[in-house]
């Protein structure tokens, strides 16, 4: 029983570590995109900036189009990780239920 608990604890610790790594990666990507935009904005000083809201809307759609696949990939990754963890938890729970049934049958 204690080996199951330590195994589950390790799984939870590993998942928490992975979550922290992914948070850092996504934060770095967001900061990197912002820095690239800022660099382009300040290096193109002579380039006229549009006052047309439609152009800025198109630019926002472009940025959203860049970020959407990254966010979707991260969501899919964590969905598959959570399903895997739930399967492991279900298998451990089934094992314990079978053990308890065995003890209950012996007691009767």
N, C-alpha and C positions, 0 to 999 in steps of 0.2 A: 504494500500500500504506500509506504513512504517513497519508494522508487517512482511510483506513478505521480506522486505529488511533486517530487523534485523535477521529473521530466516535464510536467505541466508548467512548473515555475520557470524552467529554462525556456520553454516555448514562449511563455508570456514575456519574459525578459528579452528574448530574441526579437519578438514582434515589436516591442517597445523601442528597441534599438533601431530596427528597420524604419519605424515611423519617424524617429528623430532624424535618421539619415535622409529620408525622403523630404521631410520638412526643410532641411538644410539645402537639399538640391533644388527644390522648387523655389525657395527664397533666392538662391544664387541665380537661377535662370531669370526670375523676375527682375532682380537688381541688374543683371547683365543686359537685359532688354532695355531697361530704363537708361542705363549708362550709354548704350549704343544710340538710343534716341537722342539723348542730351548731347552727345558728341556730334551727331549729324546735325542737330539743330543749331549748335554754336559754330560749327565749321562752315555751314552754309549761310553765313551772315548776309551775303550780298544777294542771295536767292530770295525773291519776294515771298512773304508769307501770305497765304490766302486768308481773306476775311470772310469767305463764303462758308457758311455752316455745312453745306453739302459736302465740300471737300474734306472738312474735319470729320464728318460722319463716316466718309469712306476710309479715312485713315484709322478711325476707331474700329471699323469692321476688319481692316487688315490686321491690326494688333490682336483683336479677338480671334481671328482666323489662325494666327500663330500660336496663341496660348491654348485654344480649345483642344487640339490633339494632345498636348502635354497633360492637361488636366484630365482628359478622358482616359489616357493611358494609365495615369496614376490611379484613377478611380477603378478601372478594370483590374489592375494589379491588386489593389487592396480588397476588392470583392473576391477574387480568387483566393487570396490569403485567408480571408475570414471564413470562406467555405471550407478550406482545408482544416483550419483550426476547429471549426464546428464538428467536422467529421471525427477528428481526434477526440474531442470531448465526448461525443456520442459513443464512440467505441469504449472509452474509459467508463462511462456511466453504465453502459450495458454490462461490462465486466463486473462492476460492483453490484448491480442488480442481480445478476446470476449468482454471485457469491452469497448475497443476502438470502436469496431463495434457497440455496443449498443449506445454509445454516438453519433457516426456518423449517425445512423439511426434516432435518436431523433432530430438531428440538421436539417435533410433534410425534 
